[in-house]
Amino acid sequence: MTNIFPHASARSAQRLLAFIGAVAAALNMTALAADPQASARPLPEVRLDTPSGLPVPRFVSLKAEKTFCRTGPTFSHPVRLTYQRQGLPVMIVAETRDHWRKIRDLEGDQCWIHRTKLSGAKTGIVIEDGLIIRTRPSHGAAQKARLGQGVVARIEKTRNGWVKITAPGVRGWAPGEGFWGAAPMERS
């Protein structure tokens, strides 16, 4: 069995309607994993009246190896955070008409990024150390590998709470709750 550790990037397309139906459950799952008190908080409302016409909140990923995130939605606002990991999943929580996106990361930090710095690629970051990757979307399927916490994997598709992923040296299925950013997509 292979043990894989953090280094990955990804690209993929995003679909609107399938995402909307499942986003509330995915947000609840990822919020509970990151914060045990999250179950007491109401889930964010999915909005469709956005400048892009896409749902908010939604997951995307960082396009570049180095990405500046600002305190407000202009290039004149100071840099609040600098992300140094291509493919890192982030959640868009707000949009402006002039193409700025307010994002939230795994730790709950929020800041503004221009849309040109974001990718629609579906990625997830492993939040469960030793996450087992299987040959099929079933707990009874053969194990292929284990992923360490912090690995960023490409999300190819979802099926009944499982995600098909590609990470360095491995491709297979894992439970969706083992990732942050792995909101359900269309069923394939």
Secondary structure, 3 states (H helix, E strand, C coil): CEEECCCCCCCCCCCHHHHHHHHHHHHHHHHHHHCHHHHHCCCCCCECCCCCCCCECEEEEECCCCEEEECCCCCCCCEEEEECCCCCEEEEEEECCCCEEEEECCCCCEEEEEHHHEECCCEEEECCCCEEEECCCCCCCCEEEEECCCCEEEEEEEECCEEEEEECCEEEEEEHHHEECCCCCCEC
